[in-house]
Amino acid sequence: MVLALQLFGLAVAVAAIGLFVFGLRRRLIQRPGGTFDCSLRSVEETAVEPTGKGWVYGVARYSGDRVEWFRVFSYAPRPRRVLERSAIEVIERRTPQGEEELALLSDSVVLVCTHRGTRLELAMSDDALTGFLAWLEAAPPGQRVNVA
């Protein structure tokens, strides 16, 4: 009985430490500022129509001429994707369709773009979209920017 209580206490302590580290990571990502909630999915081109692998909820952070994208449900200290401003090409923007409405945050807007030949879809709030497009358009002189 005592061993079972000790194991239960240890499991609770490990879970509490895991949650603390999880929250600390999010705080450290957001500390420098310039962050916004942003879901992402990679899209594969097919003969009929593009299909995605599934939306992954994340947090994006502006860092100079790039946007660093972190998965929310991860302990990794480094971004999962880094998008350079000069390599992003916006194709279109649209509202979530079908099951996407359930997978994304309410009032999200989907931005379809390419980055170094890879087609990506970014879902973010209207305010975050305005900031993202303004950041793209604020590229230094001489840098090619394509915003739909």
C-alpha positions as CSV (number, residue, x, y, z in Angstrom):
1,M,0.0,0.0,0.0
2,V,2.8,2.4,0.9
3,L,4.6,1.6,-2.3
4,A,1.5,2.3,-4.4
5,L,1.1,5.7,-2.7
6,Q,4.7,6.5,-3.3
7,L,4.4,5.6,-7.0
8,F,1.2,7.6,-7.3
9,G,2.9,10.6,-5.6
10,L,5.9,10.3,-7.9
11,A,3.6,10.2,-11.0
12,V,1.8,13.3,-9.8
13,A,5.1,15.1,-9.2
14,V,6.4,14.2,-12.7
15,A,3.1,15.3,-14.3
16,A,3.3,18.6,-12.4
17,I,6.9,19.2,-13.4
18,G,6.0,18.4,-17.0
19,L,3.2,20.9,-17.0
20,F,5.4,23.6,-15.4
21,V,8.1,23.1,-18.1
22,F,5.5,23.2,-20.8
23,G,4.2,26.5,-19.5
24,L,7.7,27.9,-19.0
25,R,8.6,27.1,-22.6
26,R,5.5,29.0,-23.9
27,R,6.4,32.0,-21.6
28,L,10.0,32.0,-22.9
29,I,8.8,31.9,-26.6
30,Q,6.5,34.9,-26.0
31,R,8.9,36.9,-23.8
32,P,10.6,38.9,-26.6
33,G,7.2,39.9,-28.0
34,G,5.9,39.8,-31.6
35,T,4.1,36.5,-31.2
36,F,0.8,35.4,-32.5
37,D,-1.3,32.2,-32.6
38,C,-0.8,30.5,-36.0
39,S,-1.9,27.0,-37.1
40,L,0.1,25.5,-40.0
41,R,-0.1,22.7,-42.4
42,S,2.0,21.5,-45.3
43,V,0.1,20.9,-48.5
44,E,0.9,18.3,-51.1
45,E,0.1,19.0,-54.7
46,T,-2.0,16.2,-56.4
47,A,-3.5,15.9,-59.8
48,V,-7.0,16.7,-58.6
49,E,-6.5,19.2,-55.8
50,P,-4.1,20.1,-53.0
51,T,-4.4,18.0,-49.9
52,G,-3.0,18.7,-46.5
53,K,-1.7,16.5,-43.7
54,G,-3.6,18.1,-40.9
55,W,-3.5,21.3,-39.0
56,V,-0.9,21.8,-36.2
57,Y,-1.6,24.5,-33.6
58,G,1.4,26.7,-33.0
59,V,2.8,30.1,-32.0
60,A,4.7,32.2,-34.5
61,R,7.3,34.8,-33.5
62,Y,8.8,37.6,-35.6
63,S,12.5,37.6,-35.5
64,G,14.1,40.2,-37.9
65,D,13.5,39.0,-41.5
66,R,12.0,35.7,-40.5
67,V,9.1,34.2,-38.7
68,E,9.9,31.3,-36.3
69,W,7.0,28.8,-35.9
70,F,6.8,26.7,-32.7
71,R,4.4,23.8,-32.1
72,V,2.4,24.5,-29.0
73,F,2.3,21.0,-27.8
74,S,6.0,20.3,-27.7
75,Y,8.9,20.7,-25.3
76,A,11.4,21.5,-28.1
77,P,13.2,24.8,-27.4
78,R,13.8,25.5,-31.1
79,P,11.3,26.5,-33.8
80,R,9.9,23.7,-35.9
81,R,9.9,25.9,-39.0
82,V,11.6,29.1,-39.9
83,L,10.1,31.2,-42.7
84,E,12.3,33.8,-44.4
85,R,10.5,37.0,-45.6
86,S,12.2,36.9,-48.9
87,A,11.1,33.3,-49.6
88,I,7.4,33.7,-48.8
89,E,5.0,34.1,-51.6
90,V,1.3,34.6,-50.8
91,I,-1.0,32.9,-53.2
92,E,-4.4,33.5,-51.7
93,R,-6.4,33.9,-48.6
94,R,-9.7,32.2,-47.8
95,T,-12.0,31.2,-45.0
96,P,-11.8,27.8,-43.4
97,Q,-13.9,25.2,-45.3
98,G,-15.7,22.1,-44.1
99,E,-14.0,20.3,-41.3
100,E,-11.3,23.0,-41.1
101,E,-13.8,25.1,-39.1
102,L,-13.7,22.6,-36.3
103,A,-9.9,22.2,-36.4
104,L,-9.0,25.9,-36.3
105,L,-9.6,28.7,-33.8
106,S,-12.8,30.6,-34.4
107,D,-12.6,33.5,-36.8
108,S,-9.4,32.2,-38.4
109,V,-8.4,33.2,-41.9
110,V,-6.3,30.7,-44.0
111,L,-3.4,32.2,-45.9
112,V,-2.1,29.9,-48.7
113,C,1.5,30.6,-49.6
114,T,4.7,29.0,-50.8
115,H,8.1,29.0,-49.0
116,R,11.1,27.7,-51.0
117,G,8.9,25.6,-53.2
118,T,6.8,24.1,-50.4
119,R,3.2,25.0,-50.3
120,L,2.0,25.9,-46.8
121,E,-1.3,27.1,-45.3
122,L,-1.2,29.4,-42.3
123,A,-4.3,30.0,-40.2
124,M,-4.5,33.0,-38.0
125,S,-6.8,35.6,-36.7
126,D,-7.8,38.6,-38.8
127,D,-5.6,40.9,-36.7
128,A,-2.6,38.6,-36.9
129,L,-3.1,38.4,-40.7
130,T,-3.0,42.2,-41.0
131,G,0.2,42.3,-39.0
132,F,1.7,39.4,-41.0
133,L,0.9,41.0,-44.4
134,A,2.3,44.4,-43.1
135,W,5.5,42.6,-42.0
136,L,5.8,41.0,-45.5
137,E,5.2,44.3,-47.3
138,A,7.8,46.1,-45.0
139,A,10.6,44.3,-46.7
140,P,13.8,46.3,-47.3
141,P,14.1,48.1,-50.6
142,G,15.1,45.8,-53.5
143,Q,13.7,42.7,-51.8
144,R,11.0,40.9,-53.9
145,V,7.7,40.6,-52.0
146,N,4.6,38.9,-53.4
147,V,1.5,39.6,-51.4
148,A,-1.9,38.5,-52.9
